Amino acid sequence: MGNEEKADGFKSFYEKTQDAVLAAQSIAEQDNHQFIEPGHILVALLRQQEGIVPSITKAIGADLGVLISETEELLSRQAKVFGSNVNVRISRPTSDVLADAEKTAQGMKDEYVSAEHLLLSLTAAGEVGKLLEKHGVARDAILRAITSLRGSQRVTFSRTRKIPIKRWRDMVVI
């Protein structure tokens, strides 16, 4: 991580986290949504077959299929935009989730933002947070599941990609 990144508090994203953000963008594009919303991030995380988020939700006792379906239903109510010049961007609520995930990673003394940091941040993301709460995927339950699944392991350089994705802050709508 360069000094410029350290200066503004930006943390690199763990591989699965990068994949989730890119998948969320694809979901938004496929659904003709102009913005990547927290729901897109959640669906992308839940669909990661070997990711930690499905393991966390199962450890908590949530039904993964129902959670995905209800999140997709939530997203289906979003406005659709059509045209050749549509540029999918990260919404302000998603920007807040990503920023909070960075703070959460720092608070957990992890070197990189991982999927579990995103999931923790999504618990405070409006309708998505309420949906997670409805299924028992609350912040305290997630923290207990993380401890159970990863113990005292930290997210370190050896578990990340060397090539970072485009900084998410450059994609944010102001």
Order of alpha helices (4+ residues) and beta strands (2+ residues): alpha-alpha-beta-alpha-alpha-alpha-beta-alpha-alpha-alpha-alpha
